[in-house]
């Protein structure tokens, strides 16, 4: 980026006039020397504070913590602030201490000041692009001390834009977990876990009317500016029940078994409103949406289909003298994301390991230690794709007034994507632990990949999709 003097020299080298001019052309010499980028960035500071205290005895313990983070952005009027508070505790109740209770809650709030920076801002650029394009011979201020810009000009004063733009985002979250447990016998334990995750986020943005951006600059009626408000809400609830059994069932034979059930439910929704050309006011425009030009108003909203996941699972681990390890699991997962004909997927897995280092014949082998051979086979499922992918969905089309338009057609046969993996491996240690390594061979095969396709239905609007399974 050229300084003012370098820019003036470059004007002469390319045949442009170098005398001081009042012209608004990009190749004019205005006689000053400014660094527009320095005007909108800064040396940023970060503050981070934390405190925690804990206590308790053999019957119960607790820990409380608090933290505060304040991180300035290197761009003026940008920054991130976070406040967190948490409490965890665990107790042993009843005279026999068989009843346990774990409890935790973590709350946080983040506040973010957002600068007008974008990678898709058009030829006028966002704040950084405007600073890099600013003529370095042109002062950012007029002689009367006001900001220097011209209505109708494509050159945006970056300092003026920074001062005209206000954008704040806030997210409040609460994560709570309640987990009682009961020791039925010395070998058998039951545990219930209930978790709730709640987050609500809001964003308030406006740009004041004096900035010379065509669609928000002051018009002939004295109106101008833009404003946007939005809010999203997320609520997830999870309930898990497990029954665990751990016992030495014979000499040098240990059995560890778990069976359980899990239920997860998630809801996500939000709304937003945007408008331009407001009546003059020195307050944030988003408080006065009704004073905007009705033709510029855009309202939007969404409510994702409720996502529910129900799982039944079991696991058995057998340990023979720490030499031979066997593991088998089985899961049955049902998700509301899939079609009514294929809600459930079934995912088994088995594995075995042989610790050769425990064998007597390995004692005479000195160059290798900790030798273990492993083998496993299993199937896993994937449901990481949008909620309601098997259903008919409609979205607002963005017109004014907005109408609903079908965006997705149903697929009652949509099913789980599954990946089958087989693995053989070995772990070892050489030269008395100076070299450690692992060797693995695996084969992974994914079937029924989840993929959105353009809808083939001729009566469905353009742009609608249908989620389908394709061969891997």
Steps between C-alpha positions, in 0.01 A plus 500: 500500500650832393552800724375838384841598359543163325153536350579846365820365344305211343247747351782675316655174384172394340427839343234629739499859632697537824383846603258531791144458375148515637387232256333191640663267247704214647818630330482851649762644736322654798822618663485298824670184617291251699506132589135399488569148625669632815189711563275195537732251675669506839728314735257263670511405867376179662397463864428162657410440866398183680434388856387165646450352843410152620438307816330200656566171679456127443123545470503771238708753312432815304685739270393845385673700229469841336683649203499816293655556157518831316675485164523806279512452124773658292225676304342799675164429665553122492544280803388197695393479864414181688383443857466146638395351832488134594419272791571127529431272794481133590359339812475160666167464680338256743681328782637234266615763244333300221307798365709745301407835351699702250387847399651766277393824339699723268371838383661741259428819318693633202479849356661572166552829320515423128681716245366542143741253339389263228648294221195560278446875533506590129728744322460764773657258743453461873695697759846359429451515121382860528808594701732339246322680211497842664710764321795559739521869398143564615434592860241300693362830636386824337643835609200555729578176687216293356559169330601526137274325249281583202146377443481312174869409512612137493790585732398416858689674779597200720511706818155640426367150434654373824332777697167453321480123552382331823464125539467307826438127554417338834471131589386367838544128575413267787625142520365298795556136592330297774622143557385283793640148533437201726730209582256206498769246594876508517505403131189670361447876458214705357540859377256756366627809320279793403655787300361825365678733260330834432636787291343820377677744272410844370658744256425869459656691210446841343683742272430870539364695206786745436731246336513524117388148415230531238234268644519646854607864440256779579238528225289792385255441786770526765494127568801270507696232682439129551429269794484129567390303805512122542454239772565125513413249773633148557376247757641148538389245761663165564410212733731198541447187710782247547542179697862393553637167621868446589615173658779244508287203394787250527869496578672750267172562316342846526164592349392859436152542351275801438148531363320826451239721339540859382256761373596835346268776381604825329300806392647794305318811374555864424371817337639820346392833354682741269404845373645819344424871473398610850368831632786710649586404860808489719394163647574153353270450203399147599284650776289673233440241231153639437653830383687333213395490137247211484627391158844424648385288793591133499390261772615143528480210737556130535407215729700187431308174539550353846784249498461191719754222545432183700774245561525158663852373556703232670869421546688199638872499577678182609857511636690172536813540717574833329615290204184468295245778465163459328250779438154483339247781463157536347303819434151558366451867414174654384496854362211720392725637223440187292200382306209331673603167343861505628518684832728243668852389419687211664874527563700207644875487565751247637866523585776287653853563622786269600769632732793284394719680749321304775592164347789300647659436162550877456721530807798375301445764230685810614486733199120543498265585786131588547404301193126490442301365206157649429207429271158665474192518283199729533228707340431865587211718389485862388209741547693828486279682253214751531195433715190397310698381198242229425201738523331755278639841594399855409700822534416868462599616152625847604242700306305786655257385623669161538329176400584139569678298234572128507873442547508124552291196408451203728686169485337242732772246408797714608722289728820509702834543329724219629874439502649154550861494618732201545836553665808293585787657691795461729661718770861456603796650683867455398836563664365513855232753418716734294290428189122454513277431207179364355417330173143489370319369197136596459225487243211744513185471290222761514155422362177691452668842504265784587490753218265786395387475139302739284138395518392303195131566561380731215238667720754596768632859483848562364770469762323235707709202608445146620737323737586152373732208566761430236740207475848555642 
